[in-house]
Amino acid sequence: MLNEFVEKIVVYERDRKGSADTTQKIEIYFNFIGEYIPPTMAEKEPTPEELKEIRKKEARKDRLHQNYLKRKANGKQKEYEERTKAKKKEQIESQKEQIRAEDREKGIYFHAGVPNIPKAGRQAVM
């Protein structure tokens, strides 16, 4: 029912690509109203202390991004990714297995692979 009231939703590109912590503008237009910004979402003027903190975070992000671009340009980033790829994949698989083990204990997850068929008959099934 809510979809009938929404005319369109506009999602803009993120302010900083590749950053885990960035802002992104989203506009929601309702039928007969247009763009609606709830009072809790309205932009308020930051205090001088907040502005100083924001500038400090942005400067750090800029510095980190410039370092990344330098590493990417000279090939060191690619070397690092290749070196750590196997370790990261192993880490993700172990986390998945931990979650699966917890789910098996709770009775949520089970392996739905090939049923227990004698080995002689298994080749014919596959």
Salt bridges, closest charged atoms under 4 A:
GLU13 OE2 - LYS17 NZ 3.63
GLU27 OE2 - LYS25 NZ 3.13
GLU58 OE1 - ARG16 NH2 2.68
ASP62 OD1 - ARG16 NH1 2.82
GLU79 OE1 - LYS76 NZ 3.84
GLU82 OE2 - LYS85 NZ 3.47
GLU93 OE2 - LYS96 NZ 3.74
GLU97 OE1 - ARG100 NH1 3.76
GLU97 OE2 - ARG104 NH2 3.12
